[in-house]
Amino acid sequence: MLQTYEAVLQPDGHLEFFDTPPPQAAGKPRRVLVTFIDEVMPANTALCGATLSEPTLAQDWLRDEEEAAWAHLQPGK
């Protein structure tokens, strides 16, 4: 089964994964496919699932039902 993981190839050749791939058989080389995307990575911004999904999650976070559910943690309200 093919599994896809997002990663960044650093200038020194190091492959930095955003998510941790499952453990592989020790000492066995693995075959991979690499696709280069013509998109420049921001030098000082770390991409993570929370950052990328925040606009979508904000739609749920800002609903009146959510405000009511968490109101007990906000004594000023």
N, CA, C and O atoms as a CHARMM CRD file, in Angstrom:
* protein
*
  308
    1    1 MET  N      0.84100  -1.17400   0.00000 PROA 1      0.00000
    2    1 MET  CA     0.00000   0.00000   0.00000 PROA 1      0.00000
    3    1 MET  C      0.89200   1.24500   0.00000 PROA 1      0.00000
    4    1 MET  O      1.87100   1.32600   0.74100 PROA 1      0.00000
    5    2 LEU  N      0.52900   2.20500  -0.84400 PROA 2      0.00000
    6    2 LEU  CA     1.28100   3.44900  -0.88300 PROA 2      0.00000
    7    2 LEU  C      0.78000   4.38700   0.20300 PROA 2      0.00000
    8    2 LEU  O     -0.42300   4.48900   0.44500 PROA 2      0.00000
    9    3 GLN  N      1.70500   5.06400   0.84800 PROA 3      0.00000
   10    3 GLN  CA     1.37700   6.05700   1.85600 PROA 3      0.00000
   11    3 GLN  C      2.09500   7.34100   1.48700 PROA 3      0.00000
   12    3 GLN  O      3.25300   7.31200   1.07200 PROA 3      0.00000
   13    4 THR  N      1.41400   8.46900   1.63700 PROA 4      0.00000
   14    4 THR  CA     1.98700   9.75400   1.27500 PROA 4      0.00000
   15    4 THR  C      2.23800  10.58100   2.52400 PROA 4      0.00000
   16    4 THR  O      1.36700  10.69500   3.38700 PROA 4      0.00000
   17    5 TYR  N      3.42200  11.15200   2.61900 PROA 5      0.00000
   18    5 TYR  CA     3.79400  12.00900   3.74100 PROA 5      0.00000
   19    5 TYR  C      4.38600  13.28700   3.17700 PROA 5      0.00000
   20    5 TYR  O      5.19100  13.24500   2.24600 PROA 5      0.00000
   21    6 GLU  N      3.99100  14.42400   3.73600 PROA 6      0.00000
   22    6 GLU  CA     4.54500  15.69700   3.28500 PROA 6      0.00000
   23    6 GLU  C      5.86900  15.94000   3.99500 PROA 6      0.00000
   24    6 GLU  O      6.00300  15.69300   5.19400 PROA 6      0.00000
   25    7 ALA  N      6.84600  16.43000   3.23300 PROA 7      0.00000
   26    7 ALA  CA     8.17700  16.68200   3.78600 PROA 7      0.00000
   27    7 ALA  C      8.82400  17.82500   3.02400 PROA 7      0.00000
   28    7 ALA  O      8.35900  18.22700   1.95700 PROA 7      0.00000
   29    8 VAL  N      9.89700  18.33600   3.58700 PROA 8      0.00000
   30    8 VAL  CA    10.70300  19.37400   2.93600 PROA 8      0.00000
   31    8 VAL  C     12.11200  18.82500   2.77500 PROA 8      0.00000
   32    8 VAL  O     12.69900  18.29800   3.72000 PROA 8      0.00000
   33    9 LEU  N     12.63900  18.95200   1.58200 PROA 9      0.00000
   34    9 LEU  CA    14.02100  18.56300   1.32300 PROA 9      0.00000
   35    9 LEU  C     14.89300  19.77300   1.60300 PROA 9      0.00000
   36    9 LEU  O     14.82400  20.77200   0.88800 PROA 9      0.00000
   37   10 GLN  N     15.71400  19.68500   2.64500 PROA 10     0.00000
   38   10 GLN  CA    16.58700  20.78200   3.04200 PROA 10     0.00000
   39   10 GLN  C     17.77600  20.86300   2.08000 PROA 10     0.00000
   40   10 GLN  O     18.11100  19.86800   1.43800 PROA 10     0.00000
   41   11 PRO  N     18.42100  22.03300   1.97100 PROA 11     0.00000
   42   11 PRO  CA    19.56000  22.18900   1.06200 PROA 11     0.00000
   43   11 PRO  C     20.68800  21.18900   1.30900 PROA 11     0.00000
   44   11 PRO  O     21.43100  20.85100   0.38800 PROA 11     0.00000
   45   12 ASP  N     20.81900  20.71000   2.56800 PROA 12     0.00000
   46   12 ASP  CA    21.88900  19.74900   2.86200 PROA 12     0.00000
   47   12 ASP  C     21.49700  18.30900   2.51600 PROA 12     0.00000
   48   12 ASP  O     22.26900  17.38100   2.75800 PROA 12     0.00000
   49   13 GLY  N     20.28900  18.12000   1.94600 PROA 13     0.00000
   50   13 GLY  CA    19.85100  16.78800   1.55200 PROA 13     0.00000
   51   13 GLY  C     19.00600  16.08300   2.58800 PROA 13     0.00000
   52   13 GLY  O     18.49000  14.99600   2.32600 PROA 13     0.00000
   53   14 HSD  N     18.85100  16.67600   3.75700 PROA 14     0.00000
   54   14 HSD  CA    18.04200  16.09000   4.83300 PROA 14     0.00000
   55   14 HSD  C     16.56200  16.21800   4.48100 PROA 14     0.00000
   56   14 HSD  O     16.11200  17.29300   4.08500 PROA 14     0.00000
   57   15 LEU  N     15.80800  15.13600   4.62200 PROA 15     0.00000
   58   15 LEU  CA    14.37900  15.12900   4.36300 PROA 15     0.00000
   59   15 LEU  C     13.65500  15.30500   5.68900 PROA 15     0.00000
   60   15 LEU  O     13.75300  14.44800   6.56800 PROA 15     0.00000
   61   16 GLU  N     12.92500  16.41600   5.84400 PROA 16     0.00000
   62   16 GLU  CA    12.25000  16.74600   7.09800 PROA 16     0.00000
   63   16 GLU  C     10.74500  16.54500   6.92400 PROA 16     0.00000
   64   16 GLU  O     10.09200  17.28300   6.18600 PROA 16     0.00000
   65   17 PHE  N     10.20200  15.53600   7.61300 PROA 17     0.00000
   66   17 PHE  CA     8.78800  15.21100   7.50400 PROA 17     0.00000
   67   17 PHE  C      7.95100  16.10100   8.41800 PROA 17     0.00000
   68   17 PHE  O      8.38000  16.43700   9.52100 PROA 17     0.00000
   69   18 PHE  N      6.74700  16.48700   7.95700 PROA 18     0.00000
   70   18 PHE  CA     5.80500  17.23400   8.78900 PROA 18     0.00000
   71   18 PHE  C      5.13100  16.28900   9.77800 PROA 18     0.00000
   72   18 PHE  O      4.92700  16.65500  10.93500 PROA 18     0.00000
   73   19 ASP  N      4.78700  15.09400   9.34700 PROA 19     0.00000
   74   19 ASP  CA     4.22100  14.05600  10.21000 PROA 19     0.00000
   75   19 ASP  C      5.22300  12.92200  10.28600 PROA 19     0.00000
   76   19 ASP  O      5.97500  12.68500   9.34100 PROA 19     0.00000
   77   20 THR  N      5.23500  12.22700  11.40400 PROA 20     0.00000
   78   20 THR  CA     6.16800  11.12200  11.57100 PROA 20     0.00000
   79   20 THR  C      5.66700   9.88600  10.82700 PROA 20     0.00000
   80   20 THR  O      4.58700   9.37700  11.12700 PROA 20     0.00000
   81   21 PRO  N      6.44500   9.40000   9.85800 PROA 21     0.00000
   82   21 PRO  CA     6.04600   8.17600   9.17100 PROA 21     0.00000
   83   21 PRO  C      6.09100   6.98700  10.14000 PROA 21     0.00000
   84   21 PRO  O      6.79300   7.04200  11.14900 PROA 21     0.00000
   85   22 PRO  N      5.35800   5.93000   9.84300 PROA 22     0.00000
   86   22 PRO  CA     5.40000   4.76000  10.72500 PROA 22     0.00000
   87   22 PRO  C      6.80000   4.14900  10.74700 PROA 22     0.00000
   88   22 PRO  O      7.56300   4.29300   9.79300 PROA 22     0.00000
   89   23 PRO  N      7.13100   3.46300  11.85000 PROA 23     0.00000
   90   23 PRO  CA     8.46400   2.84700  11.92900 PROA 23     0.00000
   91   23 PRO  C      8.67200   1.83300  10.80300 PROA 23     0.00000
   92   23 PRO  O      7.77600   1.06200  10.45900 PROA 23     0.00000
   93   24 GLN  N      9.84800   1.85900  10.26000 PROA 24     0.00000
   94   24 GLN  CA    10.18400   0.94500   9.16300 PROA 24     0.00000
   95   24 GLN  C     11.03700  -0.20000   9.69200 PROA 24     0.00000
   96   24 GLN  O     11.58400  -0.12300  10.79300 PROA 24     0.00000
   97   25 ALA  N     11.14400  -1.24100   8.91600 PROA 25     0.00000
   98   25 ALA  CA    11.99000  -2.37100   9.29500 PROA 25     0.00000
   99   25 ALA  C     13.43000  -1.88200   9.43600 PROA 25     0.00000
  100   25 ALA  O     13.97000  -1.24100   8.53500 PROA 25     0.00000
  101   26 ALA  N     14.03200  -2.18800  10.56000 PROA 26     0.00000
  102   26 ALA  CA    15.38600  -1.70700  10.84700 PROA 26     0.00000
  103   26 ALA  C     16.37400  -2.22300   9.80800 PROA 26     0.00000
  104   26 ALA  O     16.37800  -3.40400   9.46000 PROA 26     0.00000
  105   27 GLY  N     17.19600  -1.32300   9.33000 PROA 27     0.00000
  106   27 GLY  CA    18.27600  -1.71900   8.42700 PROA 27     0.00000
  107   27 GLY  C     17.85200  -1.99100   7.00100 PROA 27     0.00000
  108   27 GLY  O     18.68600  -2.35800   6.17200 PROA 27     0.00000
  109   28 LYS  N     16.56800  -1.82000   6.69100 PROA 28     0.00000
  110   28 LYS  CA    16.12100  -2.07800   5.32400 PROA 28     0.00000
  111   28 LYS  C     15.91500  -0.76200   4.59300 PROA 28     0.00000
  112   28 LYS  O     15.21200   0.11500   5.09400 PROA 28     0.00000
  113   29 PRO  N     16.51100  -0.60600   3.42500 PROA 29     0.00000
  114   29 PRO  CA    16.25700   0.59700   2.64700 PROA 29     0.00000
  115   29 PRO  C     14.81200   0.60000   2.14500 PROA 29     0.00000
  116   29 PRO  O     14.22700  -0.45700   1.90900 PROA 29     0.00000
  117   30 ARG  N     14.25400   1.77400   1.98800 PROA 30     0.00000
  118   30 ARG  CA    12.88000   1.91700   1.51100 PROA 30     0.00000
  119   30 ARG  C     12.89500   2.69800   0.20200 PROA 30     0.00000
  120   30 ARG  O     13.68100   3.63100   0.03600 PROA 30     0.00000
  121   31 ARG  N     12.04900   2.32500  -0.69700 PROA 31     0.00000
  122   31 ARG  CA    11.91200   3.01800  -1.95800 PROA 31     0.00000
  123   31 ARG  C     10.90200   4.15200  -1.77700 PROA 31     0.00000
  124   31 ARG  O      9.84400   3.94600  -1.18300 PROA 31     0.00000
  125   32 VAL  N     11.21500   5.34200  -2.28100 PROA 32     0.00000
  126   32 VAL  CA    10.32900   6.49700  -2.14900 PROA 32     0.00000
  127   32 VAL  C     10.17300   7.18200  -3.51100 PROA 32     0.00000
  128   32 VAL  O     11.01800   7.03700  -4.39400 PROA 32     0.00000
  129   33 LEU  N      9.08500   7.92200  -3.66000 PROA 33     0.00000
  130   33 LEU  CA     8.86800   8.77700  -4.81800 PROA 33     0.00000
  131   33 LEU  C      8.89600  10.21300  -4.31800 PROA 33     0.00000
  132   33 LEU  O      8.30400  10.52400  -3.28500 PROA 33     0.00000
  133   34 VAL  N      9.57300  11.08000  -5.03900 PROA 34     0.00000
  134   34 VAL  CA     9.69700  12.47600  -4.61600 PROA 34     0.00000
  135   34 VAL  C      9.12700  13.36800  -5.71100 PROA 34     0.00000
  136   34 VAL  O      9.47800  13.23200  -6.88300 PROA 34     0.00000
  137   35 THR  N      8.23900  14.28600  -5.31400 PROA 35     0.00000
  138   35 THR  CA     7.67500  15.26800  -6.23200 PROA 35     0.00000
  139   35 THR  C      8.10400  16.64400  -5.76200 PROA 35     0.00000
  140   35 THR  O      7.86500  17.01200  -4.61200 PROA 35     0.00000
  141   36 PHE  N      8.73300  17.40600  -6.63900 PROA 36     0.00000
  142   36 PHE  CA     9.13800  18.75800  -6.28800 PROA 36     0.00000
  143   36 PHE  C      8.01100  19.71300  -6.65500 PROA 36     0.00000
  144   36 PHE  O      7.47400  19.65500  -7.76100 PROA 36     0.00000
  145   37 ILE  N      7.65800  20.58800  -5.72500 PROA 37     0.00000
  146   37 ILE  CA     6.60300  21.56300  -5.91000 PROA 37     0.00000
  147   37 ILE  C      7.24400  22.93500  -6.03400 PROA 37     0.00000
  148   37 ILE  O      8.10800  23.29800  -5.23600 PROA 37     0.00000
  149   38 ASP  N      6.82600  23.68800  -7.02700 PROA 38     0.00000
  150   38 ASP  CA     7.39400  25.02900  -7.24400 PROA 38     0.00000
  151   38 ASP  C      6.76700  26.03200  -6.28800 PROA 38     0.00000
  152   38 ASP  O      6.11900  26.99200  -6.70400 PROA 38     0.00000
  153   39 GLU  N      6.96600  25.79700  -5.03200 PROA 39     0.00000
  154   39 GLU  CA     6.43700  26.67800  -3.99500 PROA 39     0.00000
  155   39 GLU  C      7.54400  26.93300  -2.99400 PROA 39     0.00000
  156   39 GLU  O      8.12900  25.99400  -2.45500 PROA 39     0.00000
  157   40 VAL  N      7.83000  28.18400  -2.74600 PROA 40     0.00000
  158   40 VAL  CA     8.89800  28.53800  -1.82100 PROA 40     0.00000
  159   40 VAL  C      8.38100  28.41700  -0.39400 PROA 40     0.00000
  160   40 VAL  O      7.32500  28.95900  -0.06900 PROA 40     0.00000
  161   41 MET  N      9.11000  27.71700   0.45000 PROA 41     0.00000
  162   41 MET  CA     8.74400  27.56700   1.85800 PROA 41     0.00000
  163   41 MET  C      9.20500  28.80300   2.61400 PROA 41     0.00000
  164   41 MET  O     10.33600  29.25100   2.42500 PROA 41     0.00000
  165   42 PRO  N      8.34600  29.36600   3.47100 PROA 42     0.00000
  166   42 PRO  CA     8.78800  30.48900   4.30700 PROA 42     0.00000
  167   42 PRO  C      9.93700  30.04700   5.20400 PROA 42     0.00000
  168   42 PRO  O      9.87900  28.97800   5.81200 PROA 42     0.00000
  169   43 ALA  N     10.96400  30.85600   5.28400 PROA 43     0.00000
  170   43 ALA  CA    12.15800  30.48100   6.03700 PROA 43     0.00000
  171   43 ALA  C     11.91900  30.41300   7.53900 PROA 43     0.00000
  172   43 ALA  O     12.52200  29.58400   8.22000 PROA 43     0.00000
  173   44 ASN  N     11.04700  31.27400   8.06700 PROA 44     0.00000
  174   44 ASN  CA    10.91100  31.33400   9.51900 PROA 44     0.00000
  175   44 ASN  C      9.53400  30.88900  10.01100 PROA 44     0.00000
  176   44 ASN  O      9.17700  31.15100  11.15900 PROA 44     0.00000
  177   45 THR  N      8.77100  30.23100   9.17100 PROA 45     0.00000
  178   45 THR  CA     7.44300  29.79900   9.57400 PROA 45     0.00000
  179   45 THR  C      7.37100  28.28400   9.51800 PROA 45     0.00000
  180   45 THR  O      7.64700  27.67600   8.48400 PROA 45     0.00000
  181   46 ALA  N      6.99900  27.68200  10.63400 PROA 46     0.00000
  182   46 ALA  CA     6.83600  26.22900  10.66700 PROA 46     0.00000
  183   46 ALA  C      5.40600  25.89900  10.27500 PROA 46     0.00000
  184   46 ALA  O      4.45700  26.45600  10.82700 PROA 46     0.00000
  185   47 LEU  N      5.25700  24.99800   9.32800 PROA 47     0.00000
  186   47 LEU  CA     3.92200  24.56100   8.94200 PROA 47     0.00000
  187   47 LEU  C      3.50500  23.40600   9.83300 PROA 47     0.00000
  188   47 LEU  O      4.27900  22.48500  10.09100 PROA 47     0.00000
  189   48 CYS  N      2.28600  23.47600  10.28700 PROA 48     0.00000
  190   48 CYS  CA     1.75100  22.36500  11.06700 PROA 48     0.00000
  191   48 CYS  C      0.26500  22.27600  10.79500 PROA 48     0.00000
  192   48 CYS  O     -0.33200  23.21600  10.27100 PROA 48     0.00000
  193   49 GLY  N     -0.31900  21.18300  11.13900 PROA 49     0.00000
  194   49 GLY  CA    -1.73200  20.97800  10.89200 PROA 49     0.00000
  195   49 GLY  C     -2.59900  22.03800  11.51800 PROA 49     0.00000
  196   49 GLY  O     -3.56900  22.48200  10.90300 PROA 49     0.00000
  197   50 ALA  N     -2.27700  22.45600  12.72200 PROA 50     0.00000
  198   50 ALA  CA    -3.09600  23.45900  13.40600 PROA 50     0.00000
  199   50 ALA  C     -3.05400  24.78600  12.67300 PROA 50     0.00000
  200   50 ALA  O     -4.08600  25.43900  12.51600 PROA 50     0.00000
  201   51 THR  N     -1.88100  25.19200  12.22300 PROA 51     0.00000
  202   51 THR  CA    -1.75200  26.45400  11.51300 PROA 51     0.00000
  203   51 THR  C     -2.50300  26.41400  10.19500 PROA 51     0.00000
  204   51 THR  O     -3.18500  27.37400   9.83500 PROA 51     0.00000
  205   52 LEU  N     -2.38300  25.31500   9.47800 PROA 52     0.00000
  206   52 LEU  CA    -3.02200  25.20900   8.18200 PROA 52     0.00000
  207   52 LEU  C     -4.53800  25.08200   8.28600 PROA 52     0.00000
  208   52 LEU  O     -5.25300  25.53900   7.39400 PROA 52     0.00000
  209   53 SER  N     -5.03300  24.47900   9.34400 PROA 53     0.00000
  210   53 SER  CA    -6.46900  24.24900   9.46400 PROA 53     0.00000
  211   53 SER  C     -7.17900  25.31300  10.28200 PROA 53     0.00000
  212   53 SER  O     -8.39900  25.24100  10.43100 PROA 53     0.00000
  213   54 GLU  N     -6.47500  26.29000  10.81500 PROA 54     0.00000
  214   54 GLU  CA    -7.09100  27.29200  11.68600 PROA 54     0.00000
  215   54 GLU  C     -8.26700  28.01800  11.04800 PROA 54     0.00000
  216   54 GLU  O     -9.29200  28.16600  11.71400 PROA 54     0.00000
  217   55 PRO  N     -8.18900  28.48200   9.79900 PROA 55     0.00000
  218   55 PRO  CA    -9.35000  29.17500   9.22200 PROA 55     0.00000
  219   55 PRO  C    -10.60400  28.29300   9.18500 PROA 55     0.00000
  220   55 PRO  O    -11.70800  28.77700   9.43500 PROA 55     0.00000
  221   56 THR  N    -10.44100  27.02700   8.88100 PROA 56     0.00000
  222   56 THR  CA   -11.57800  26.11800   8.84100 PROA 56     0.00000
  223   56 THR  C    -12.11300  25.86700  10.24200 PROA 56     0.00000
  224   56 THR  O    -13.32400  25.88600  10.46400 PROA 56     0.00000
  225   57 LEU  N    -11.20800  25.63100  11.18400 PROA 57     0.00000
  226   57 LEU  CA   -11.64700  25.37900  12.55800 PROA 57     0.00000
  227   57 LEU  C    -12.28200  26.61300  13.18300 PROA 57     0.00000
  228   57 LEU  O    -13.16300  26.48600  14.03300 PROA 57     0.00000
  229   58 ALA  N    -11.85000  27.80200  12.77800 PROA 58     0.00000
  230   58 ALA  CA   -12.39600  29.03600  13.34000 PROA 58     0.00000
  231   58 ALA  C    -13.88400  29.14800  13.09600 PROA 58     0.00000
  232   58 ALA  O    -14.60400  29.74500  13.89700 PROA 58     0.00000
  233   59 GLN  N    -14.35100  28.58300  12.00400 PROA 59     0.00000
  234   59 GLN  CA   -15.79000  28.60500  11.73300 PROA 59     0.00000
  235   59 GLN  C    -16.54700  27.90900  12.85400 PROA 59     0.00000
  236   59 GLN  O    -17.60900  28.37800  13.26400 PROA 59     0.00000
  237   60 ASP  N    -16.02000  26.80000  13.35600 PROA 60     0.00000
  238   60 ASP  CA   -16.65000  26.08600  14.47200 PROA 60     0.00000
  239   60 ASP  C    -16.39000  26.79000  15.79400 PROA 60     0.00000
  240   60 ASP  O    -17.29000  26.89500  16.62800 PROA 60     0.00000
  241   61 TRP  N    -15.18100  27.26800  15.99200 PROA 61     0.00000
  242   61 TRP  CA   -14.81300  27.88900  17.27000 PROA 61     0.00000
  243   61 TRP  C    -15.66400  29.11500  17.57700 PROA 61     0.00000
  244   61 TRP  O    -15.97300  29.38700  18.73700 PROA 61     0.00000
  245   62 LEU  N    -16.04200  29.85300  16.53800 PROA 62     0.00000
  246   62 LEU  CA   -16.72900  31.12200  16.73300 PROA 62     0.00000
  247   62 LEU  C    -18.25500  31.00900  16.71300 PROA 62     0.00000
  248   62 LEU  O    -18.94700  32.02700  16.68600 PROA 62     0.00000
  249   63 ARG  N    -18.77900  29.79700  16.72500 PROA 63     0.00000
  250   63 ARG  CA   -20.23100  29.61400  16.77500 PROA 63     0.00000
  251   63 ARG  C    -20.74800  29.92700  18.17100 PROA 63     0.00000
  252   63 ARG  O    -20.02800  29.75200  19.15400 PROA 63     0.00000
  253   64 ASP  N    -21.98900  30.38800  18.26300 PROA 64     0.00000
  254   64 ASP  CA   -22.60700  30.69700  19.55300 PROA 64     0.00000
  255   64 ASP  C    -22.64200  29.47900  20.47100 PROA 64     0.00000
  256   64 ASP  O    -22.47800  29.61000  21.68400 PROA 64     0.00000
  257   65 GLU  N    -22.85600  28.29400  19.89600 PROA 65     0.00000
  258   65 GLU  CA   -22.90300  27.06400  20.69400 PROA 65     0.00000
  259   65 GLU  C    -21.56600  26.79600  21.37700 PROA 65     0.00000
  260   65 GLU  O    -21.52500  26.35100  22.52400 PROA 65     0.00000
  261   66 GLU  N    -20.47400  27.06800  20.66600 PROA 66     0.00000
  262   66 GLU  CA   -19.14400  26.86800  21.24100 PROA 66     0.00000
  263   66 GLU  C    -18.88100  27.88000  22.34800 PROA 66     0.00000
  264   66 GLU  O    -18.32400  27.53000  23.38800 PROA 66     0.00000
  265   67 GLU  N    -19.27500  29.11800  22.13600 PROA 67     0.00000
  266   67 GLU  CA   -19.09600  30.14100  23.16700 PROA 67     0.00000
  267   67 GLU  C    -19.83500  29.74300  24.44500 PROA 67     0.00000
  268   67 GLU  O    -19.30600  29.88600  25.54700 PROA 67     0.00000
  269   68 ALA  N    -21.05900  29.24400  24.28800 PROA 68     0.00000
  270   68 ALA  CA   -21.84600  28.83200  25.45000 PROA 68     0.00000
  271   68 ALA  C    -21.20100  27.64200  26.15500 PROA 68     0.00000
  272   68 ALA  O    -21.19800  27.57400  27.38400 PROA 68     0.00000
  273   69 ALA  N    -20.66000  26.71100  25.38500 PROA 69     0.00000
  274   69 ALA  CA   -20.05800  25.50600  25.96800 PROA 69     0.00000
  275   69 ALA  C    -18.81200  25.82800  26.78800 PROA 69     0.00000
  276   69 ALA  O    -18.52300  25.14000  27.76700 PROA 69     0.00000
  277   70 TRP  N    -18.07700  26.85900  26.40300 PROA 70     0.00000
  278   70 TRP  CA   -16.83000  27.20200  27.08500 PROA 70     0.00000
  279   70 TRP  C    -16.96900  28.39500  28.02400 PROA 70     0.00000
  280   70 TRP  O    -15.98600  28.82100  28.63000 PROA 70     0.00000
  281   71 ALA  N    -18.16000  28.93100  28.14800 PROA 71     0.00000
  282   71 ALA  CA   -18.37100  30.13200  28.96100 PROA 71     0.00000
  283   71 ALA  C    -17.95100  29.95000  30.42800 PROA 71     0.00000
  284   71 ALA  O    -17.50400  30.90400  31.06400 PROA 71     0.00000
  285   72 HSD  N    -18.09200  28.73500  30.96400 PROA 72     0.00000
  286   72 HSD  CA   -17.72400  28.51200  32.36300 PROA 72     0.00000
  287   72 HSD  C    -16.22900  28.69400  32.62100 PROA 72     0.00000
  288   72 HSD  O    -15.81100  28.83700  33.77000 PROA 72     0.00000
  289   73 LEU  N    -15.42900  28.69000  31.56800 PROA 73     0.00000
  290   73 LEU  CA   -13.99000  28.89300  31.71000 PROA 73     0.00000
  291   73 LEU  C    -13.59300  30.36800  31.54500 PROA 73     0.00000
  292   73 LEU  O    -12.42300  30.72600  31.68200 PROA 73     0.00000
  293   74 GLN  N    -14.58100  31.20600  31.25100 PROA 74     0.00000
  294   74 GLN  CA   -14.34200  32.62700  31.06100 PROA 74     0.00000
  295   74 GLN  C    -15.16500  33.40100  32.08800 PROA 74     0.00000
  296   74 GLN  O    -16.27100  33.84500  31.78100 PROA 74     0.00000
  297   75 PRO  N    -14.64300  33.56800  33.29800 PROA 75     0.00000
  298   75 PRO  CA   -15.42700  34.18100  34.39000 PROA 75     0.00000
  299   75 PRO  C    -15.90800  35.59800  34.08200 PROA 75     0.00000
  300   75 PRO  O    -16.90300  36.02800  34.66500 PROA 75     0.00000
  301   76 GLY  N    -15.26000  36.32900  33.20800 PROA 76     0.00000
  302   76 GLY  CA   -15.66000  37.69600  32.90500 PROA 76     0.00000
  303   76 GLY  C    -16.89500  37.79300  32.02900 PROA 76     0.00000
  304   76 GLY  O    -17.43500  38.88200  31.83600 PROA 76     0.00000
  305   77 LYS  N    -17.34900  36.66400  31.49400 PROA 77     0.00000
  306   77 LYS  CA   -18.50600  36.69500  30.59500 PROA 77     0.00000
  307   77 LYS  C    -19.78200  36.30200  31.30200 PROA 77     0.00000
  308   77 LYS  O    -20.84700  36.27800  30.68500 PROA 77     0.00000
